[in-house]
Each structure stands twice: as C-alpha cells, then as structure tokens.
Amino acid sequence: MNEIRKVLRRLVGVRSRETHDLPYYDKLSRASHPRSEKITISPETVLVVEGAVALSLCDVVLHGRAHTFFVDIDEELRRCRVTREYSRRGVDREAAASIYSSRQKDEAPIVLASRARAEHCIQLRAIELIEAVG
C-alpha cells in the first residue's frame, strides 16, 4: 500500500508534461514488475485509480481535484466474478471459494467502510446492462 501511495503522490504532483515508469502487477503470475509500464502525463491528465483500496487513497489526491465513486455490486454477482477470476488464474473451484471467503473477512469490511468517503455510488448491474446493449 505504501508503494501505491508513493507512485500516486508522484503522479498527482506533476507540474508539466512528464514520463513516468509505473510498476505492473501480473495477476496470473503473481509477480510485480517495478518499472515495466511507461505513461506520459501532464497536469491536465485525468487519473483513474480503481480497485478494492482506491477510496482509501483519497488523502493522496490534492483536495478539490478528485471525484470519488463507490461501485456497488450485488454480493452474489461479486462472488461469481471473484471465483471466476481465480479460476481464470488456474485456481480450482474449492480453493477459489476459500479465497473468496477469506476476502469477505479481511477485505470486504474495509471496502464497505470506504463507501462513506465516496461522493457517488454506482450500481454495477446497471453498468453491465449498458455494456451489453452498447
């Protein structure tokens, strides 16, 4: 988490057009590559920070320059998506269910508490319907 904060501070502090090396995490191999992706940004660049811990990073972004969204999802749909993702990574069904259960205990309370810091709440099912039509 400290590394994510460090990278984000660097990006939001940009004062002119700059190129930065970003770390990359490969979910399938579970390996982190410290300088494997380059991006060029300027003060006008819109940064989107997403993921389970994104709302806990709000303090890194300069006040008044951030819009915060919490993406809400039906828990059964979330369970299916999480276990499907772990299956894609080669984890068997039983182990994927165990990982989901563990994440429910460790991660879910933190993520749900972060909802209070969001300015907007989006229902994921509505997004999926738009994607299916579009």
Secondary structure, DSSP 8 states (H G I E B T S, - for coil): -HHHHHHHHHHHT--S-EEEEEEEEETTTTEEEEEEEEEEE-TT------STTGGGGGGGS-TTS---EEEE--HHHHHHHHHHHHHHTT--HHHHHHHHHHHHHHTHHHHHHHGGG-SEEEEHHHHHHHHHH-
